[in-house]
Amino acid sequence: MDTTRRRTNIEKPNAAGRSSEQASGTPSTTAAVPAGEHQHQPKPISKSLLILIALIIGIVFLSFRTRRSGHEHNIVSPFHGVNRDTLDFTADSKKQDAIVAAFKHAWNAYRRDAWGYDDYHPIKRKGENLSSSGGIGYTIVDALDTLHIMGLHDDFAEAREWVANELSFDRDDKYNAFEVTIRVLGGLLSAYHLSQDEIFLEKATDLGERLLAIFNTNSGIPLSFVNLAKREGLPDSDNNGLSSTAEAATLQLEFKYLAHLTDDLTYWKAAEKVMDVIRNAGGMTGLVPIFMRPEQGVFMTSEIRFGSRGDSYYEYLLKQYLQTNRAEPIYREMYDNAMGLMQRDLVKRTPANGVLYVAELHPQYNRETKSMDWKLYPKQDHLVCFLGGSLLLGVTEGKGPFPPEWETLTTSQQRDWMTGEDIIKTCVATYNTATGLSPEIVHFKTSEDKDADSVDWYIKGLDPSNPDVLSFDARYILRPETVESLFLAWRQTGDQKYRDQGWKIFEAIEKYTKVEDGGYTSILNVNSTHTPREDKMETFFLSETLKYLYLLFSDSSVLPLDQYVFNTEAHPLPVFQP
């Protein structure tokens, strides 16, 4: 199978999600007759034949209009036989209690060993800050809304006191602006919304003012790092000063909500300028490379993918549209264009069992043609697993009935829904390992592989005969994306299988990542039950993984999808009218 595509630009799909096709005119069936030649008089056409022709033309016209409007209902409903009256969207309190107990096991260990530190190492039982200049609340602030949602009010009150009396952003060091925005700014804003405690908005405003420095470029595309004390944006020296597309376009929910709360449009304008530049640079066409030149405001030829450095760009296209109560339809259009091209160019299936995955496009310079080729790579990060639930949310926009009434959906909506379900199915399948946990990266078999008729996916770099050989791809670092999609799928269908799958993942987390004395760690080989550990408990385990698991077993009235959007760190922010 030739996986190389020669392309000079990214084509824009039409409204039905397919690539635009050049219209061909209908050729004339009557040729001009030269003067002086005998012209035969045509026989008169009967009235009944004229009526028949008119009916045929009318049917063809209506069919054409239906196809153009996207209402082809040729995809079999996945809800056939579902009795909506028997669907149960209520809480499973027993499983919720188990998840709260897991959170407390992690939180109490952090509180005992590392209180106030940014990161926690459960095996060493010690904390560590991102900078020698002091902590910025990575763990505490990232977990605030989880504490509130789970009803851990005493712990929330204690964390609130730390924020009020200890949290400072006057740190003279270099921080990743994207991570600080989604974890700390997002955490403070969510905590403020849930509690209405002004201290959280005060701290969020202080942080937001310091972060504005990253937007001080010629184009408005933000720099990747920030010195919070000096209020200075800094380029990414590891990537030649380039800015990640996902990082540049995953600040908008937080900055727009901060602008809404403070009535300070400075935040809004900074975030919106980024999207203006991306649109002008080609973002309206759909799929975009993962790097930009911040000073010039143009894309750098680089990979196109839904994994690292690409993922949350697409996530926030939809969520920007939903956050402002659909007041900005341009983001819905950008999202639809992107999904259309993704369906056409990146969605693939394995030869053995038709397992669906979302491939990557990598640029390769062709010396013969002196142009860029785009080669498909059958690789999918765990990060891509957010996309399954996101596609379902894109269909319903968080509004019922749940599940959606299939016959009311357009063809492209039906297509997106089925793809979303299949992505979730694939992501759950990657948890079929020795530990029941999914690797960081999986590769899929193509027709070029000798065992493609029997194997769908594998973990690159592992040696089945030697479990001591480790691979970067084989790690599980407590990631949330699959349980995030399971939560969204259950909320929008009521299908018990999604809860069952989430519970199985939780049991594997408990069995293989839990530290007896407190906390949880990453593991380095999901295909070994005797895997070595990495001594770190990621903050997103508290803010995302356990929160989404808890909400998976909550009543559907808790943080309803038509009233909230979750930022990419799972901090719920309310829908508002700008």
C-alpha positions as CSV (number, residue, x, y, z in Angstrom):
1,M,0.0,0.0,0.0
2,D,1.4,3.4,-1.0
3,T,1.1,5.6,2.0
4,T,2.7,8.6,0.4
5,R,0.5,11.5,-0.8
6,R,1.9,14.3,-2.9
7,R,0.1,17.4,-1.9
8,T,1.0,21.1,-2.1
9,N,-1.9,22.3,0.0
10,I,-4.7,21.1,2.2
11,E,-8.0,21.0,0.4
12,K,-11.2,22.2,1.9
13,P,-14.1,19.8,2.2
14,N,-17.6,20.7,1.1
15,A,-20.5,20.8,3.5
16,A,-21.0,17.1,3.5
17,G,-17.4,16.5,4.6
18,R,-16.0,15.3,1.3
19,S,-13.4,17.0,-0.8
20,S,-14.6,19.5,-3.3
21,E,-15.2,18.1,-6.8
22,Q,-14.9,20.2,-9.9
23,A,-18.4,20.6,-11.4
24,S,-18.7,19.4,-14.9
25,G,-21.2,21.0,-17.2
26,T,-23.8,19.0,-19.0
27,P,-22.7,18.6,-22.7
28,S,-25.2,19.9,-25.3
29,T,-26.9,17.1,-27.2
30,T,-27.9,19.4,-30.1
31,A,-25.1,20.5,-32.5
32,A,-25.4,23.6,-34.7
33,V,-26.5,22.8,-38.2
34,P,-24.5,24.6,-41.0
35,A,-26.6,27.1,-43.1
36,G,-28.0,25.7,-46.3
37,E,-28.2,22.1,-45.1
38,H,-31.5,20.4,-44.8
39,Q,-32.9,20.5,-41.3
40,H,-35.2,17.6,-40.2
41,Q,-38.2,18.7,-38.2
42,P,-38.3,16.7,-34.9
43,K,-41.4,14.7,-34.1
44,P,-43.6,16.3,-31.5
45,I,-43.2,14.9,-27.9
46,S,-46.3,13.5,-26.3
47,K,-47.8,15.2,-23.3
48,S,-47.4,12.0,-21.2
49,L,-43.7,11.8,-22.1
50,L,-43.2,15.4,-21.1
51,I,-44.8,14.7,-17.7
52,L,-42.6,11.7,-17.2
53,I,-39.4,13.7,-18.0
54,A,-40.5,16.4,-15.6
55,L,-41.0,13.9,-12.8
56,I,-37.6,12.4,-13.4
57,I,-35.9,15.8,-13.4
58,G,-37.8,16.7,-10.2
59,I,-36.7,13.5,-8.5
60,V,-33.1,14.0,-9.5
61,F,-33.1,17.6,-8.4
62,L,-34.6,16.7,-5.0
63,S,-32.1,13.9,-4.6
64,F,-29.3,16.3,-5.4
65,R,-30.5,18.9,-2.9
66,T,-30.8,16.2,-0.3
67,R,-27.2,15.0,-0.8
68,R,-25.9,18.6,-0.8
69,S,-27.7,19.3,2.5
70,G,-26.2,16.3,4.1
71,H,-29.4,14.3,4.7
72,E,-28.5,10.9,3.3
73,H,-29.7,8.4,5.9
74,N,-27.8,5.4,4.6
75,I,-25.8,4.6,7.8
76,V,-27.5,2.0,10.0
77,S,-28.5,3.4,13.4
78,P,-26.4,2.2,16.3
79,F,-29.4,2.7,18.5
80,H,-31.7,0.3,16.8
81,G,-33.7,-1.6,19.5
82,V,-32.7,0.8,22.3
83,N,-35.6,1.5,24.6
84,R,-35.1,5.0,25.8
85,D,-37.6,4.6,28.6
86,T,-35.3,2.0,30.3
87,L,-32.1,4.0,30.1
88,D,-30.6,4.8,33.5
89,F,-28.7,8.0,33.9
90,T,-28.5,8.0,37.6
91,A,-25.4,7.7,39.8
92,D,-23.7,4.4,40.8
93,S,-22.8,5.5,44.3
94,K,-20.9,2.3,45.2
95,K,-18.4,2.8,42.4
96,Q,-18.2,6.6,43.1
97,D,-17.2,5.8,46.6
98,A,-14.4,3.6,45.4
99,I,-13.1,6.3,43.1
100,V,-13.3,8.9,45.9
101,A,-11.3,6.5,48.1
102,A,-8.6,6.3,45.4
103,F,-8.5,10.1,45.2
104,K,-8.1,10.3,49.0
105,H,-5.4,7.7,48.9
106,A,-3.5,9.9,46.5
107,W,-4.4,13.3,48.1
108,N,-3.6,12.3,51.6
109,A,-0.2,11.0,50.6
110,Y,0.6,14.2,48.8
111,R,-0.6,16.2,51.8
112,R,1.6,14.2,54.1
113,D,4.8,14.2,52.0
114,A,4.7,17.1,49.6
115,W,2.2,19.7,50.6
116,G,2.6,22.9,48.5
117,Y,5.0,21.3,46.1
118,D,4.2,21.2,42.4
119,D,5.0,17.5,41.8
120,Y,4.8,14.4,44.0
121,H,7.1,11.3,44.0
122,P,5.2,8.7,46.0
123,I,7.9,6.1,46.2
124,K,10.5,8.5,47.6
125,R,7.7,10.2,49.5
126,K,8.9,13.7,48.6
127,G,7.8,16.7,46.6
128,E,9.5,18.8,43.9
129,N,8.9,22.2,42.4
130,L,9.1,23.1,38.7
131,S,11.6,25.8,39.7
132,S,14.1,26.5,42.4
133,S,12.3,29.8,42.9
134,G,9.3,28.1,44.4
135,G,6.1,26.3,43.6
136,I,3.1,27.7,41.7
137,G,0.4,25.3,42.9
138,Y,0.5,22.7,40.2
139,T,-0.9,19.9,42.2
140,I,-3.1,21.8,44.7
141,V,-4.7,24.1,42.2
142,D,-5.1,21.4,39.6
143,A,-7.1,19.3,42.1
144,L,-9.3,22.1,43.6
145,D,-12.4,21.5,41.5
146,T,-12.1,17.7,41.9
147,L,-12.1,18.2,45.7
148,H,-15.2,20.3,45.3
149,I,-17.1,18.0,42.9
150,M,-16.4,14.9,45.1
151,G,-17.7,16.7,48.1
152,L,-14.4,16.7,50.0
153,H,-15.2,20.0,51.7
154,D,-12.7,20.0,54.5
155,D,-9.8,19.2,52.1
156,F,-11.1,21.9,49.7
157,A,-11.1,24.4,52.6
158,E,-7.6,23.5,53.5
159,A,-6.4,23.9,49.9
160,R,-8.2,27.2,49.7
161,E,-6.2,28.5,52.7
162,W,-3.0,27.5,51.0
163,V,-4.0,29.4,47.9
164,A,-4.9,32.4,49.9
165,N,-1.8,32.5,52.1
166,E,1.0,30.7,50.2
167,L,0.4,30.7,46.5
168,S,2.6,33.2,44.7
169,F,3.3,33.7,41.0
170,D,6.2,36.0,41.6
171,R,8.6,33.3,40.4
172,D,11.7,34.3,38.5
173,D,12.0,31.3,36.2
174,K,10.9,29.8,32.9
175,Y,7.5,28.0,32.8
176,N,5.6,26.4,30.0
177,A,2.8,28.9,29.4
178,F,0.4,26.3,28.0
179,E,0.7,24.0,31.0
180,V,0.4,26.9,33.4
181,T,-2.7,28.1,31.6
182,I,-4.6,24.8,31.4
183,R,-3.7,23.5,34.9
184,V,-3.3,26.6,37.1
185,L,-5.4,29.3,35.4
186,G,-8.0,26.8,34.4
187,G,-8.1,25.3,37.9
188,L,-8.5,28.7,39.6
189,L,-11.3,29.8,37.3
190,S,-13.2,26.5,37.8
191,A,-12.7,26.7,41.5
192,Y,-14.1,30.3,41.5
193,H,-17.1,29.3,39.5
194,L,-17.9,26.3,41.7
195,S,-17.3,28.1,45.0
196,Q,-17.8,31.8,44.2
197,D,-14.9,32.5,46.5
198,E,-13.2,35.7,45.3
199,I,-9.7,34.6,46.3
200,F,-9.6,32.3,43.3
201,L,-10.6,35.0,40.9
202,E,-8.1,37.3,42.5
203,K,-5.3,34.8,41.9
204,A,-6.5,34.0,38.4
205,T,-6.4,37.6,37.5
206,D,-2.9,38.0,38.8
207,L,-1.7,35.0,36.8
208,G,-3.6,36.1,33.7
209,E,-1.9,39.5,33.7
210,R,1.5,37.8,33.9
211,L,0.7,35.4,31.1
212,L,-0.2,38.2,28.7
213,A,3.5,38.7,28.0
214,I,3.6,35.6,25.8
215,F,1.4,37.3,23.2
216,N,3.9,40.1,22.6
217,T,5.1,38.9,19.2
218,N,4.8,40.6,15.8
219,S,1.9,38.3,14.8
220,G,0.2,37.7,18.1
221,I,1.0,34.0,18.1
222,P,2.2,33.3,21.7
223,L,5.6,32.3,22.7
224,S,5.9,28.9,24.5
225,F,7.4,30.0,27.8
226,V,7.0,32.8,30.3
227,N,9.0,34.2,33.2
228,L,6.2,35.0,35.6
229,A,8.1,37.4,37.8
230,K,9.5,39.4,34.9
231,R,6.3,39.1,32.9
232,E,8.4,38.2,29.9
233,G,7.5,35.7,27.0
234,L,10.3,33.4,26.0
235,P,10.7,31.2,22.9
236,D,11.0,27.4,22.9
237,S,14.8,26.9,22.6
238,D,14.3,23.1,22.1
239,N,12.3,23.7,19.0
240,N,14.2,26.5,17.3
241,G,11.8,29.1,18.7
242,L,8.7,27.6,17.1
243,S,5.4,27.6,18.9
244,S,3.2,24.5,19.0
245,T,-0.2,24.9,17.3
246,A,-2.0,23.1,20.0
247,E,-0.4,25.2,22.8
248,A,-1.1,28.5,21.0
249,A,-4.7,27.6,20.4
250,T,-5.5,26.0,23.7
251,L,-5.5,29.2,25.8
252,Q,-8.8,30.5,24.5
253,L,-11.3,29.0,26.9
254,E,-9.4,30.2,29.9
255,F,-8.6,33.7,28.6
256,K,-12.1,34.3,27.3
257,Y,-13.7,33.3,30.6
258,L,-11.3,35.4,32.5
259,A,-12.3,38.4,30.3
260,H,-15.9,37.6,30.9
261,L,-15.5,37.6,34.7
262,T,-13.3,40.7,34.9
263,D,-14.8,42.8,32.0
264,D,-11.3,43.2,30.7
265,L,-11.3,42.6,27.0
266,T,-7.4,42.5,26.9
267,Y,-7.6,38.8,27.6
268,W,-10.2,38.2,25.0
269,K,-8.4,40.2,22.3
270,A,-5.2,38.4,22.9
271,A,-6.8,35.0,22.6
272,E,-8.9,35.9,19.7
273,K,-6.0,37.4,17.8
274,V,-4.3,34.0,17.8
275,M,-7.3,32.5,16.1
276,D,-7.4,35.3,13.5
277,V,-3.8,34.6,12.6
278,I,-4.4,30.8,12.4
279,R,-7.4,31.4,10.1
280,N,-5.4,33.7,7.8
281,A,-2.5,31.2,7.8
282,G,-4.8,28.5,6.4
283,G,-6.6,27.2,9.5
284,M,-10.0,27.5,7.7
285,T,-9.0,24.7,5.4
286,G,-9.2,22.1,8.1
287,L,-6.0,20.2,9.0
288,V,-2.9,22.2,10.1
289,P,0.7,21.4,10.9
290,I,1.8,21.2,14.5
291,F,4.2,24.1,14.5
292,M,4.0,27.8,13.8
293,R,6.6,30.6,13.5
294,P,5.4,33.1,16.2
295,E,6.9,36.2,14.8
296,Q,5.7,35.7,11.2
297,G,2.3,34.0,12.2
298,V,2.7,31.2,9.6
299,F,2.7,27.5,9.8
300,M,6.0,25.6,9.6
301,T,6.0,22.5,7.5
302,S,5.7,19.8,10.1
303,E,3.6,16.8,11.0
304,I,-0.2,16.9,10.9
305,R,-1.7,14.8,13.7
306,F,-4.3,14.6,16.4
307,G,-1.7,13.5,19.0
308,S,0.9,15.6,20.8
309,R,1.1,19.3,19.7
310,G,-2.0,18.9,17.6
311,D,-4.7,17.4,19.8
312,S,-6.2,20.2,21.8
313,Y,-6.2,22.6,18.8
314,Y,-9.1,20.6,17.3
315,E,-10.6,20.0,20.8
316,Y,-10.9,23.8,21.4
317,L,-12.3,24.6,18.0
318,L,-15.5,22.9,19.0
319,K,-15.4,24.0,22.6
320,Q,-14.9,27.7,21.8
321,Y,-18.1,27.5,19.8
322,L,-19.9,25.8,22.7
323,Q,-18.4,28.0,25.4
324,T,-20.0,31.2,24.1
325,N,-23.4,29.6,23.6
326,R,-22.8,29.2,19.8
327,A,-22.2,32.9,19.3
328,E,-19.1,32.3,17.3
329,P,-20.1,30.0,14.4
330,I,-16.7,30.5,12.7
331,Y,-15.3,27.9,15.1
332,R,-18.0,25.4,14.3
333,E,-17.1,25.9,10.6
334,M,-13.4,25.4,11.3
335,Y,-14.1,22.3,13.3
336,D,-16.4,20.8,10.6
337,N,-13.8,21.4,8.0
338,A,-11.1,19.7,10.1
339,M,-13.3,16.7,10.8
340,G,-14.1,16.4,7.1
341,L,-10.5,16.2,6.1
342,M,-9.6,14.0,8.9
343,Q,-12.3,11.5,7.8
344,R,-11.0,11.7,4.2
345,D,-7.2,11.6,4.8
346,L,-6.4,10.2,8.3
347,V,-9.1,7.7,9.3
348,K,-7.9,4.2,8.4
349,R,-8.7,0.6,9.3
350,T,-6.5,-2.4,9.8
351,P,-6.6,-5.3,7.3
352,A,-7.2,-8.0,9.9
353,N,-10.3,-6.9,11.8
354,G,-11.0,-3.4,10.5
355,V,-9.9,-1.7,13.6
356,L,-10.3,2.1,13.1
357,Y,-7.5,4.5,13.9
358,V,-6.4,8.1,13.1
359,A,-3.1,8.1,11.3
360,E,-0.5,10.9,11.1
361,L,0.8,12.8,8.1
362,H,4.5,13.4,8.0
363,P,6.2,15.7,5.5
364,Q,9.0,14.3,3.3
365,Y,10.9,16.3,0.7
366,N,10.9,14.7,-2.7
367,R,14.2,15.6,-4.5
368,E,12.9,14.5,-7.9
369,T,9.8,16.7,-7.9
370,K,11.3,19.3,-5.6
371,S,8.1,19.4,-3.6
372,M,6.8,18.1,-0.3
373,D,5.2,14.6,-0.1
374,W,3.0,13.6,2.8
375,K,3.5,10.1,4.1
376,L,0.9,8.4,6.3
377,Y,2.1,6.9,9.5
378,P,-0.1,4.3,11.2
379,K,0.6,5.6,14.7
380,Q,-1.8,6.8,17.4
381,D,-0.9,8.4,20.7
382,H,-3.0,7.8,23.7
383,L,-3.7,11.5,23.6
384,V,-5.8,10.9,20.4
385,C,-8.3,9.0,22.5
386,F,-10.0,12.3,23.5
387,L,-11.3,12.5,20.0
388,G,-13.9,9.7,20.3
389,G,-15.9,11.6,22.9
390,S,-15.2,14.9,21.2
391,L,-16.8,13.7,18.0
392,L,-19.9,12.6,19.8
393,L,-20.1,16.0,21.5
394,G,-19.8,17.6,18.1
395,V,-22.9,15.8,17.0
396,T,-25.1,16.6,19.9
397,E,-23.5,19.8,21.1
398,G,-24.4,18.6,24.6
399,K,-28.1,18.8,24.0
400,G,-30.5,15.9,24.2
401,P,-32.3,13.7,23.5
402,F,-29.7,11.2,24.5
403,P,-29.0,9.1,22.6
404,P,-29.7,11.4,19.6
405,E,-32.5,10.6,17.2
406,W,-30.6,9.0,14.4
407,E,-33.0,10.0,11.6
408,T,-32.6,13.7,12.4
409,L,-28.9,13.7,11.9
410,T,-27.2,14.7,8.7
411,T,-24.9,12.2,6.9
412,S,-21.8,14.0,8.2
413,Q,-23.2,13.9,11.7
414,Q,-23.9,10.2,11.4
415,R,-20.4,9.6,10.0
416,D,-18.8,11.6,12.9
417,W,-20.8,9.7,15.5
418,M,-19.8,6.3,14.1
419,T,-16.2,7.3,13.8
420,G,-16.3,8.6,17.4
421,E,-17.7,5.3,18.6
422,D,-15.1,3.3,16.7
423,I,-12.2,5.4,18.1
424,I,-13.5,4.7,21.6
425,K,-13.7,1.0,20.8
426,T,-10.1,1.1,19.5
427,C,-8.8,3.0,22.5
428,V,-10.5,0.6,24.9
429,A,-9.0,-2.3,22.9
430,T,-5.5,-0.9,23.5
431,Y,-6.0,-1.6,27.2
432,N,-6.0,-5.3,26.4
433,T,-2.5,-5.7,27.7
434,A,-0.9,-7.8,30.5
435,T,-1.7,-5.1,33.0
436,G,-5.0,-4.0,31.5
437,L,-3.5,-0.5,30.9
438,S,-2.9,1.2,27.6
439,P,0.5,2.2,26.2
440,E,1.5,5.8,25.5
441,I,1.7,5.0,21.7
442,V,0.4,2.2,19.5
443,H,1.2,1.4,15.9
444,F,-1.2,-0.3,13.6
445,K,-0.6,-2.9,10.9
446,T,-1.0,-2.1,7.3
447,S,-1.2,-4.3,4.2
448,E,2.5,-4.0,3.8
449,D,3.2,-5.9,7.1
450,K,3.6,-9.7,6.8
451,D,1.3,-10.4,9.8
452,A,-1.3,-7.8,8.9
453,D,-3.9,-10.6,8.4
454,S,-3.8,-11.6,12.1
455,V,-2.5,-8.6,14.1
456,D,-4.2,-5.2,14.4
457,W,-1.8,-3.2,16.6
458,Y,1.5,-3.5,18.5
459,I,3.8,-1.6,20.9
460,K,6.9,-0.5,19.1
461,G,10.2,-1.4,20.7
462,L,9.1,-4.2,23.0
463,D,10.8,-7.6,22.9
464,P,8.2,-10.3,23.8
465,S,11.0,-12.7,24.8
466,N,12.7,-10.2,27.1
467,P,10.4,-8.1,29.3
468,D,13.4,-6.2,30.7
469,V,13.7,-4.4,27.4
470,L,11.8,-1.1,27.8
471,S,10.2,1.1,25.3
472,F,9.1,4.7,25.6
473,D,5.9,3.8,23.8
474,A,5.0,1.1,26.4
475,R,4.6,3.5,29.4
476,Y,1.3,4.3,31.1
477,I,1.5,7.6,32.9
478,L,-2.0,7.7,34.4
479,R,-3.5,9.3,31.3
480,P,-7.1,10.3,31.2
481,E,-8.1,10.5,27.5
482,T,-9.9,7.2,27.2
483,V,-11.9,7.6,30.4
484,E,-12.8,11.1,29.2
485,S,-14.3,9.7,26.1
486,L,-16.1,7.0,28.1
487,F,-17.6,9.7,30.3
488,L,-18.8,11.7,27.3
489,A,-20.1,8.5,25.5
490,W,-22.1,7.4,28.6
491,R,-23.6,10.8,29.1
492,Q,-24.8,10.9,25.5
493,T,-26.1,7.4,25.2
494,G,-26.8,5.9,28.6
495,D,-25.1,2.7,27.4
496,Q,-23.9,0.6,30.3
497,K,-20.9,-0.8,28.4
498,Y,-19.1,2.5,28.8
499,R,-19.4,2.4,32.5
500,D,-18.3,-1.2,32.5
501,Q,-15.2,-0.4,30.4
502,G,-14.3,2.5,32.6
503,W,-14.6,0.4,35.8
504,K,-12.3,-2.2,34.3
505,I,-9.7,0.5,33.6
506,F,-10.1,1.8,37.2
507,E,-9.5,-1.7,38.6
508,A,-6.3,-2.0,36.5
509,I,-5.1,1.4,37.8
510,E,-5.7,0.2,41.4
511,K,-3.9,-3.1,40.8
512,Y,-0.8,-1.9,39.0
513,T,-0.1,1.8,39.7
514,K,-1.2,2.2,43.4
515,V,1.5,2.6,46.0
516,E,0.7,0.9,49.2
517,D,1.9,3.8,51.4
518,G,0.0,6.3,49.4
519,G,-0.2,7.8,45.9
520,Y,0.0,6.3,42.4
521,T,2.8,6.1,39.9
522,S,3.4,5.6,36.2
523,I,4.5,2.2,35.0
524,L,7.1,1.6,32.3
525,N,5.8,-1.5,30.5
526,V,2.0,-2.2,30.3
527,N,2.8,-5.6,28.9
528,S,4.5,-6.9,32.0
529,T,2.8,-7.6,35.3
530,H,6.2,-7.1,37.0
531,T,6.8,-3.7,35.3
532,P,9.2,-1.2,36.8
533,R,7.7,2.1,37.9
534,E,8.4,5.7,37.3
535,D,8.3,7.6,40.6
536,K,5.9,10.4,39.7
537,M,2.2,11.0,40.1
538,E,1.1,13.3,37.4
539,T,-1.2,16.2,38.5
540,F,-3.7,15.3,35.7
541,F,-4.3,12.0,37.5
542,L,-6.1,14.1,40.2
543,S,-7.6,16.7,37.9
544,E,-8.6,14.5,35.0
545,T,-8.4,10.8,35.3
546,L,-10.1,10.4,38.6
547,K,-12.5,13.2,38.0
548,Y,-13.7,11.8,34.7
549,L,-14.1,8.3,36.3
550,Y,-16.1,9.9,39.1
551,L,-18.3,11.7,36.6
552,L,-18.7,8.5,34.6
553,F,-20.6,7.1,37.6
554,S,-22.4,10.3,38.6
555,D,-25.9,11.3,37.8
556,S,-26.2,13.0,34.5
557,S,-27.5,16.2,36.1
558,V,-24.0,16.9,37.6
559,L,-22.2,19.4,35.3
560,P,-24.6,18.9,32.4
561,L,-23.0,19.0,28.9
562,D,-25.2,21.8,27.6
563,Q,-24.1,24.1,30.5
564,Y,-20.4,23.4,30.8
565,V,-17.3,22.9,28.7
566,F,-14.3,21.1,30.2
567,N,-11.0,22.6,29.4
568,T,-8.3,20.2,28.2
569,E,-7.3,19.6,31.8
570,A,-10.9,18.7,32.7
571,H,-11.6,21.9,34.5
572,P,-15.4,22.6,34.0
573,L,-16.1,26.2,32.8
574,P,-19.7,27.4,32.4
575,V,-21.2,28.3,29.1
576,F,-21.9,32.0,28.9
577,Q,-23.3,34.6,26.5
578,P,-20.5,37.1,25.5
